[in-house]
């Protein structure tokens, strides 16, 4: 009987510990992953020519990223998407600040360099976009090819 009581107690404690540990609704990783899902959904809505709905999702994603950033200020991926969502809703100056802050952490971040280059094309600063392309030159990555195409077409090929 004593062994059963010990096993039951251990299982009960494990259950409470798991429940307490699994409430990750506020963790930066969960917030970041939720934001990425919203961003992907927003992108699909943009392709369906539903910019208002996409804008709402980008704004929701930004709020989650902002909260995640509060817990993890050294994560360039969070800053990259904060810049991306800001740019997608037309907040170009904020987007640039987030991208540059992310590059302070990781100057060779492929995603930030590409998206910052896209921002520069959107704001007609082709010389600065070419600087970002130069950073990506030896990465052998899609980001280089995508930014190169956007610069060549002056943005007529999707941002």
N, C-alpha and C positions, 0 to 999 in steps of 0.2 A: 504494500500500500504506500509505503514511504517513497519508493522508487517512482511509482506512478505520480505521486504528488510533485516530486522533483522534476520529472519530465514535463508534466503539465505546466508547472511554474516557468520552466525554461522556455517552453513553447509560447506561453503567454507573453513573457518578457520579450522574446524575439519578435512577436507580432507587433507589440507596441513600439519597439525600436525601429522596425521596418517602416511602420506607418509614419513615425516621426521623421525618419530619414527620407522617405519617398515624397514628402511634400516639397517638391522642388519648383513649385510654380513661380517662385521669385528668384531662382538661381539665374546667374547670367547666361549659363549654357542653355537652359530651357528658354529663356527670353530671346536669346539670339536665334535658336532654332525655330521658334515660333515666328520671329520676324522674317527669317529667310523664307518660310512657307508663305507668309503674306506677300512678300516681294515676288515670289514666283507666280502666285495667283494674280497679282496686279499686272505682271508682264503678259499673262495670257489675256487679261481683259484689254490691255492696250492693243494687242494683236487683233482683237475683235472690235476695235474702234470704240471702246467704252472708257474714255479717259477720265470721266468723273468718278466712276466706280473704282478705277485703278488708283486715282489720286487718294481716295479715302483709305484704300488698303496700304498705300505707301505711307500715309500719315500714321496709321495704326502701327505699322512696322517700325516707324521712327520712334514712336513712344516706347515700344518694347526695347529697342536698341539703346535709347537714352537711359532707360532703367538699368539695362545690363552694363552699360558704360559706367554707371555710378558704382558698380561693384568691381569693375575690371578696367581701370583706366590705361592699361598698357597693352590692350588688345587691338592691333591694327585692323583686324577683320571687322570688329564692331564699328570702328571709325570709317572703314571703307563703305559699309552699308549705310551708315548715318549720312555720309556724303552722297551716296547713290540715291537714297530716298529723298534727301533734300533737293537734289538736282532734278529728280523726276517730277517734283511738285513745283519746280521753278524757283527754288531758293538757292540761286547760284552762288551768292557770296557765302552763305552758310556751308554749302556743299564744299566749296574750295577750302574753307577753314578746316573742316573735318578731314578732307583728303590730306592736306598739308600736315595736320597733326598726326595722322597715321604714318605719313612718310618720315616724320621725326622719329617714330618708333622703329620703322623698317623701311629705309629708303629704296629698297629693291622689291617692294611688294608689287607683284605683277598686276593684281586687280586694281589697286589704287592708282598706279601709274597709267593704266589704260583708261580708267574712268575719269581721272583728272585730265588726261589728254582729250577725252570726249567733251568734257566741260569746256576746255579751252577752244575746241572747234565750235561748240555751241555759242560761245561768247566772242567768236571771231578773233581769237588769239592763236593763230596757226603757228607762229614761231614757238610759243610755249608748248603747244601740242607736239611739235617736232622734238622738243627737248624730252618730253615723256617717251616718245617713240625711240629716241636714242638710248634712253635708260633700258628699254625693253629689247634692244637690238640683238643681244646675244642670248636671250632667254629660250629661244626655240619653243615658243609658246603661242597659243591662240590669241592671247591678249595683244601680242605684237601685230599679228596679221589683221585682227579686227580694227585696231587703232590705225594701222597703215591705210586700210580701206576707207575708213571714215575721214581721214585727213585728205586722201586723194579725191574723194567725192564731195568734200566739204560738208559732210554730214548728211548727204542725201541717202546714204545707206545707214539705216537705223542706228540710233544712239544706244 
